[in-house]
Amino acid sequence: MTRLPGYVPRDEAQWESRFIDVKGMTYHTRCSLTASAKGMNPIVLVHGLGMSGNYFMPTAERLAANGATVYVPDLPGHGKSDTPEAPLNVLGLADALIDWLDAMGIARVDLVGHSMGCQIAADAAVRFPTRVRRLVLIGPTIDPLHRNFCVQLLRALYACTFERPGLLLHVMAGYWRMGTRLWPEAIAMFHDPVVEKLSCIEQPVLLVRGQRDTIAPQRWLDQASQMTGAERVVTIPNWGHNVIYSAPDAVVAELRPFLGV
């Protein structure tokens, strides 16, 4: 589990690594064991393109510290979960997320998506509205004015200069695990009609970005806010796209009042 500079480690026993069968495939999930607040909705963190849930753990641990029930699944083909026969698009990954909820026996959740995980969470919220109570979109993709791979790559490289160095290890591990399946997933991310879905979201929404996040610029979040009727648009000072890893304290300070944890 990643430790940030100045971060006091918490008891590893507060988390367990769980493997569960989902329609014949094995999914891996990091589960908090510190839940204490009755009636508190479970929180599910949805990772981005090519990643596993590992880089979400600095945020997950801080959410769980107040007794919230937090789950960080590896979607199929990512991390320690099984790999499907063919790469999944956004709709397929959202279906996989709902199938995982069914297998876990979880009826309703708060979804926190990051990057492409926002597209997956938004799709699930629109098509399965009774399963999602609240929605947090952090660094949502794709900015509709720049659906261009080269532009997004340059923006990503720039945004990486405003991250903690340890993030690179998570990116390398995730992309190595994906291998040649990374490109089809990236194409699916670019082709997903996220703008149409955002306009159909019924749940309360919180939008978050890092100040130096050129992948999700302020103009795009303001546009997304108008489409979703978001309760707030939050900018985390100084950091880039992966604020869930690089600035977890600031992120969780915004998430707690919105999610009620």
LINTA-V842856 format. One record per residue. N is the residue number from 0. RES is the residue in one letter. PHI is phi in radians with two decimals (none if undefined). Layout:
# LINTA-V842856
n=N res=RES phi=PHI
n=N res=RES phi=PHI
This chain:
# LINTA-V842856
n=0 res=M phi=none
n=1 res=T phi=-1.26
n=2 res=R phi=-2.00
n=3 res=L phi=-1.60
n=4 res=P phi=-0.98
n=5 res=G phi=1.41
n=6 res=Y phi=-1.66
n=7 res=V phi=-1.40
n=8 res=P phi=-1.05
n=9 res=R phi=-1.76
n=10 res=D phi=-1.04
n=11 res=E phi=-1.05
n=12 res=A phi=-1.19
n=13 res=Q phi=-1.30
n=14 res=W phi=-2.24
n=15 res=E phi=-2.26
n=16 res=S phi=-1.74
n=17 res=R phi=-2.02
n=18 res=F phi=-1.99
n=19 res=I phi=-2.43
n=20 res=D phi=-1.40
n=21 res=V phi=-2.24
n=22 res=K phi=0.89
n=23 res=G phi=1.50
n=24 res=M phi=-2.04
n=25 res=T phi=-1.67
n=26 res=Y phi=-1.87
n=27 res=H phi=-1.83
n=28 res=T phi=-2.44
n=29 res=R phi=-1.63
n=30 res=C phi=-2.11
n=31 res=S phi=-1.32
n=32 res=L phi=-2.03
n=33 res=T phi=-1.90
n=34 res=A phi=-1.05
n=35 res=S phi=-2.42
n=36 res=A phi=-1.51
n=37 res=K phi=-1.17
n=38 res=G phi=1.46
n=39 res=M phi=-1.34
n=40 res=N phi=-1.22
n=41 res=P phi=-1.07
n=42 res=I phi=-2.00
n=43 res=V phi=-2.03
n=44 res=L phi=-1.77
n=45 res=V phi=-1.94
n=46 res=H phi=-1.32
n=47 res=G phi=-1.70
n=48 res=L phi=-0.90
n=49 res=G phi=1.24
n=50 res=M phi=-1.65
n=51 res=S phi=-1.85
n=52 res=G phi=-1.35
n=53 res=N phi=-0.98
n=54 res=Y phi=-1.26
n=55 res=F phi=-1.47
n=56 res=M phi=-1.12
n=57 res=P phi=-0.99
n=58 res=T phi=-1.27
n=59 res=A phi=-1.04
n=60 res=E phi=-1.10
n=61 res=R phi=-1.24
n=62 res=L phi=-1.15
n=63 res=A phi=-1.28
n=64 res=A phi=-1.07
n=65 res=N phi=-1.64
n=66 res=G phi=1.67
n=67 res=A phi=-1.25
n=68 res=T phi=-1.55
n=69 res=V phi=-2.14
n=70 res=Y phi=-2.16
n=71 res=V phi=-2.24
n=72 res=P phi=-1.41
n=73 res=D phi=-1.60
n=74 res=L phi=-1.16
n=75 res=P phi=-0.99
n=76 res=G phi=1.56
n=77 res=H phi=-2.19
n=78 res=G phi=0.94
n=79 res=K phi=-1.69
n=80 res=S phi=-1.43
n=81 res=D phi=-1.10
n=82 res=T phi=-1.77
n=83 res=P phi=-1.22
n=84 res=E phi=-1.09
n=85 res=A phi=-2.23
n=86 res=P phi=-1.01
n=87 res=L phi=-1.68
n=88 res=N phi=-1.50
n=89 res=V phi=-1.09
n=90 res=L phi=-1.05
n=91 res=G phi=-1.12
n=92 res=L phi=-1.21
n=93 res=A phi=-1.16
n=94 res=D phi=-1.05
n=95 res=A phi=-1.09
n=96 res=L phi=-1.11
n=97 res=I phi=-1.18
n=98 res=D phi=-1.06
n=99 res=W phi=-1.14
n=100 res=L phi=-1.03
n=101 res=D phi=-1.06
n=102 res=A phi=-1.14
n=103 res=M phi=-1.42
n=104 res=G phi=1.30
n=105 res=I phi=-1.83
n=106 res=A phi=-1.45
n=107 res=R phi=-2.61
n=108 res=V phi=-2.43
n=109 res=D phi=-1.72
n=110 res=L phi=-1.77
n=111 res=V phi=-2.11
n=112 res=G phi=-1.83
n=113 res=H phi=-2.21
n=114 res=S phi=0.98
n=115 res=M phi=-1.07
n=116 res=G phi=-1.03
n=117 res=C phi=-1.17
n=118 res=Q phi=-1.14
n=119 res=I phi=-1.16
n=120 res=A phi=-1.13
n=121 res=A phi=-1.12
n=122 res=D phi=-1.07
n=123 res=A phi=-1.11
n=124 res=A phi=-1.15
n=125 res=V phi=-1.33
n=126 res=R phi=-1.48
n=127 res=F phi=-2.29
n=128 res=P phi=-1.07
n=129 res=T phi=-1.31
n=130 res=R phi=-1.60
n=131 res=V phi=-2.14
n=132 res=R phi=-1.54
n=133 res=R phi=-2.39
n=134 res=L phi=-2.35
n=135 res=V phi=-2.01
n=136 res=L phi=-2.03
n=137 res=I phi=-1.95
n=138 res=G phi=1.01
n=139 res=P phi=-1.13
n=140 res=T phi=-1.93
n=141 res=I phi=-1.81
n=142 res=D phi=-0.97
n=143 res=P phi=-1.12
n=144 res=L phi=-1.40
n=145 res=H phi=-2.40
n=146 res=R phi=-1.46
n=147 res=N phi=-2.34
n=148 res=F phi=-1.06
n=149 res=C phi=-1.10
n=150 res=V phi=-1.10
n=151 res=Q phi=-1.14
n=152 res=L phi=-1.11
n=153 res=L phi=-1.11
n=154 res=R phi=-1.12
n=155 res=A phi=-1.13
n=156 res=L phi=-1.11
n=157 res=Y phi=-1.17
n=158 res=A phi=-1.10
n=159 res=C phi=-1.11
n=160 res=T phi=-1.27
n=161 res=F phi=-2.00
n=162 res=E phi=-2.18
n=163 res=R phi=-1.24
n=164 res=P phi=-0.98
n=165 res=G phi=-1.09
n=166 res=L phi=-1.05
n=167 res=L phi=-1.00
n=168 res=L phi=-1.10
n=169 res=H phi=-1.19
n=170 res=V phi=-1.12
n=171 res=M phi=-1.08
n=172 res=A phi=-1.12
n=173 res=G phi=-1.15
n=174 res=Y phi=-1.25
n=175 res=W phi=-1.13
n=176 res=R phi=-1.08
n=177 res=M phi=-1.25
n=178 res=G phi=1.04
n=179 res=T phi=-1.23
n=180 res=R phi=-1.37
n=181 res=L phi=-1.13
n=182 res=W phi=-1.14
n=183 res=P phi=-1.05
n=184 res=E phi=-1.19
n=185 res=A phi=-1.13
n=186 res=I phi=-1.07
n=187 res=A phi=-1.08
n=188 res=M phi=-1.08
n=189 res=F phi=-1.20
n=190 res=H phi=-1.50
n=191 res=D phi=-1.16
n=192 res=P phi=-1.38
n=193 res=V phi=-1.09
n=194 res=V phi=-1.06
n=195 res=E phi=-1.09
n=196 res=K phi=-1.26
n=197 res=L phi=-1.02
n=198 res=S phi=-1.24
n=199 res=C phi=-1.78
n=200 res=I phi=-1.22
n=201 res=E phi=-1.78
n=202 res=Q phi=-1.35
n=203 res=P phi=-1.06
n=204 res=V phi=-2.23
n=205 res=L phi=-2.07
n=206 res=L phi=-1.92
n=207 res=V phi=-2.37
n=208 res=R phi=-2.58
n=209 res=G phi=-1.49
n=210 res=Q phi=-1.00
n=211 res=R phi=-1.73
n=212 res=D phi=-1.43
n=213 res=T phi=-1.46
n=214 res=I phi=-1.29
n=215 res=A phi=-2.11
n=216 res=P phi=-1.20
n=217 res=Q phi=-1.04
n=218 res=R phi=-0.99
n=219 res=W phi=-1.18
n=220 res=L phi=-1.17
n=221 res=D phi=-1.10
n=222 res=Q phi=-1.14
n=223 res=A phi=-1.09
n=224 res=S phi=-1.11
n=225 res=Q phi=-1.14
n=226 res=M phi=-1.26
n=227 res=T phi=-1.65
n=228 res=G phi=1.16
n=229 res=A phi=-0.96
n=230 res=E phi=-1.18
n=231 res=R phi=-2.66
n=232 res=V phi=-2.10
n=233 res=V phi=-1.94
n=234 res=T phi=-1.97
n=235 res=I phi=-1.51
n=236 res=P phi=-1.07
n=237 res=N phi=1.42
n=238 res=W phi=-1.69
n=239 res=G phi=-1.68
n=240 res=H phi=-1.22
n=241 res=N phi=-1.70
n=242 res=V phi=-1.12
n=243 res=I phi=-1.12
n=244 res=Y phi=-1.72
n=245 res=S phi=-1.46
n=246 res=A phi=-2.40
n=247 res=P phi=-1.14
n=248 res=D phi=-1.10
n=249 res=A phi=-1.17
n=250 res=V phi=-1.12
n=251 res=V phi=-1.16
n=252 res=A phi=-1.05
n=253 res=E phi=-1.47
n=254 res=L phi=-1.27
n=255 res=R phi=-1.02
n=256 res=P phi=-1.16
n=257 res=F phi=-1.23
n=258 res=L phi=-1.60
n=259 res=G phi=1.31
n=260 res=V phi=-2.05
